[in-house]
Amino acid sequence: MAPVAAFERDMGRQLDIVQSYRGWKSDFPAGLDSSVVGGNRYLLLTWAGADTKEIVQGKYDAMIRARAKAIKATGKPVFLRWSRDMDRSSLKDRTHSPADFVAAWKHLRQIFTAENVDNVAWVWCPSARGFGAPNAGAYYPGDDQVDWICADAPPGADYEYRDLSETLKLFMQWARGRHKPIMIAEFGVPKSYGQRRAEWLRAATRTLEDPQVKAVVYFDSDEQADGPRDERRAYAVTGDTHAVSALREMATAPYFNPRNLPVTSGG
C-alpha cells in the first residue's frame, strides 16, 4: 500500500478506487487486493483475458469458480474488469471475434451467478480509440450483462498533443445510447507534454465533469514507457509540481469526491 499512500498524500485525500492487475491464472484477492478490500476503498480488479473459445468450452471452469468464490468471500463490493481492451488487434489470437468474446463473457457471468456472487460490478472496458475505425461496440455483451461501461483512454498512437475530449469523443457518443454509468479506468497525461501537462489535466477535468461519468481512475505509472527516456508513455505525475497540483484540484473537487472524504491542505 506504500505507493498508494504516497499518491494519496499528493492528491490530498484518500482514493475511492484502487486498481490491481491480475493475470488470467493468478490467484486473487491477494496482496494489494486484500489490503484494499480490508479498508474502505473500492477494489478495481483488472483480470486479464484468455482464449475465448477455450473458456466457452469449459477448460477453465474450475479456476473461474475458485476466483468467484474468492471474491464472494471478501464480503466487499468489487469492480471486476475482465479482458480490458479486447478490441485491440494485438489480442485477436485469443479473442478471435466479437461473438466469441461475448460468449466467453456470458460464460464467466454464468459461473459467478451459479456461485451466488452478488458483490461484483462487471466493468466492460474496450479502448476509447476502438470506436474509430475498429468497431469496439461489437464486443458489447448487452445491457443485461454489463454493470459499468468503461474505456481506456491513453493519448493517440501518434503521440501528438491531444485533449482527453478528443480521445473520448466517439466512445462517449456510443455510450450516450445506454443507461449505464461510465468509468474511465485508465487515462493519463504523458511526460512528453512537458509544461502543458497541467493545462491538459485541467481541460480533462472539464471533460470528465459529465453526469454519466461516475468514476475516473488515473494511470499514475511509468511502467508502459519503453525505457527511462521514453516520456510518451510515462504518466506518473510524481515530481512534476504543476501536474500534481492540477490533478489534486481534480481529485479534491466535490464532483470527484462524492463521498466527501476529508481533504488535506497543502500541495
PyMOL commands that set and color helices and strands:
alter all, ss='L'
color gray80, all
select helices_A, chain A and resi 2-11+32-37+52-56+61-74+89-95+98-114+128-131+136-139+164-175+191-208+241-252+254-256
alter helices_A, ss='H'
color red, helices_A
select strands_A, chain A and resi 17-22+42-47+78-82+120-124+148-153+182-187+213-218
alter strands_A, ss='S'
color yellow, strands_A
deselect
rebuild
show_as cartoon
